[in-house]
Amino acid sequence: MMRKIIIVSVIIIALSFLIALYILGSYNPNVPENTSNTSKNVSVIYIAYSSSCPHCHHLLEYVSKLNLKNVSILTTQNGREVYALLKKYNYNWDFGVPIVFTRVNGTLIVIKGYPSKEQDKEGIS
């Protein structure tokens, strides 16, 4: 039980850290061509998800409530596109969702997984 609480806490802290980096503007993500029409002054966080995944829906609900300025959150269910993009940065993705990623100062940052609503509230699997 304590291990699950620690894992959930680490995921939430990592996501918060990633969002804080965007808010502070201390990063310069490499947005691939033809992936978005956002301006160059907008940072991009990518989220790959599945419509049947409760963990994905919980993450998307959380992110939708954030009031982020100069941050574009791009969501997709296209696993092939995400796999190809991550492969460019030598990341071997196993198609597990949700996955959140971006580039910060040339470094790929990836967060895999997110708790479901039940896990978030009660710490159960």
C-alpha positions in Angstrom: 0.0 0.0 0.0 2.8 2.4 0.9 4.7 1.5 -2.2 1.6 2.5 -4.4 1.3 5.8 -2.6 5.0 6.5 -3.2 4.7 5.6 -6.9 1.6 7.8 -7.4 3.3 10.7 -5.5 6.4 10.4 -7.8 4.3 10.5 -10.9 2.4 13.5 -9.7 5.6 15.3 -8.7 7.2 14.5 -12.0 4.2 15.8 -14.0 4.2 19.0 -11.8 7.9 19.5 -12.4 7.4 19.2 -16.2 4.6 21.7 -16.1 6.6 24.1 -13.9 9.4 24.0 -16.5 6.9 25.0 -19.1 5.5 27.8 -17.0 8.9 29.2 -16.3 9.9 29.0 -19.9 13.2 27.3 -19.3 12.9 24.9 -22.2 12.9 24.9 -25.9 11.0 21.8 -27.2 11.8 20.5 -30.7 8.4 20.4 -32.4 8.5 18.1 -35.4 7.4 19.4 -38.7 3.7 19.0 -39.6 2.8 18.0 -36.1 1.2 21.2 -35.0 0.4 24.7 -36.1 1.4 26.3 -32.8 3.6 29.3 -32.8 7.3 29.1 -32.0 6.8 30.9 -28.7 4.5 28.1 -27.4 5.9 25.1 -25.7 4.4 21.7 -26.5 3.6 18.7 -24.2 2.5 15.6 -26.0 0.1 13.1 -24.5 -0.7 9.7 -26.1 -3.7 8.0 -24.7 -6.4 5.4 -25.3 -10.1 6.1 -25.3 -10.7 3.0 -23.2 -8.1 3.7 -20.6 -9.4 5.1 -17.2 -5.9 6.3 -16.3 -5.7 8.3 -19.5 -9.1 9.9 -18.9 -8.0 10.9 -15.4 -4.8 12.5 -16.7 -6.7 14.4 -19.4 -9.2 15.6 -16.9 -6.4 16.9 -14.6 -4.5 18.6 -17.5 -7.7 20.2 -18.8 -8.1 22.0 -15.5 -4.7 23.6 -15.6 -4.4 27.2 -16.7 -1.2 27.0 -18.7 0.0 30.0 -20.6 2.3 29.6 -23.7 1.9 25.8 -23.4 0.1 23.7 -26.0 -1.0 20.2 -25.0 -1.3 18.0 -28.0 -3.2 14.7 -27.5 -3.3 11.8 -29.8 -4.4 8.2 -30.0 -2.2 7.5 -33.1 0.3 5.1 -31.6 2.3 4.8 -34.9 2.9 8.5 -35.0 4.0 8.6 -31.3 6.2 5.6 -31.8 8.0 7.1 -34.8 8.4 10.4 -33.0 9.9 8.8 -29.9 12.1 6.5 -32.0 13.7 9.7 -33.5 15.0 10.4 -30.0 16.1 6.8 -29.3 13.2 6.1 -26.9 11.8 2.6 -27.3 8.1 3.0 -26.4 6.2 -0.2 -25.5 2.8 1.4 -26.5 1.7 1.7 -22.8 -0.6 4.7 -22.2 -0.9 7.3 -21.0 2.5 8.7 -21.9 3.5 12.3 -21.6 6.6 13.7 -23.3 8.4 16.8 -24.4 12.0 18.0 -24.9 13.7 20.3 -22.4 17.0 21.8 -23.4 17.5 19.1 -26.0 16.7 16.3 -23.5 13.6 14.1 -24.0 11.5 13.9 -20.8 9.0 11.0 -20.7 6.4 10.3 -18.0 4.7 6.9 -18.3 1.5 6.1 -16.6 -0.9 7.9 -14.3 -3.2 6.7 -11.5 -6.9 6.1 -12.1 -9.4 8.1 -10.1 -9.8 5.3 -7.7 -6.0 4.9 -7.1 -5.7 8.6 -6.7 -8.4 8.8 -4.1 -7.8 5.5 -2.3 -4.3 4.3 -3.2 -5.6 1.0 -4.6 -4.8 -0.9 -7.8 
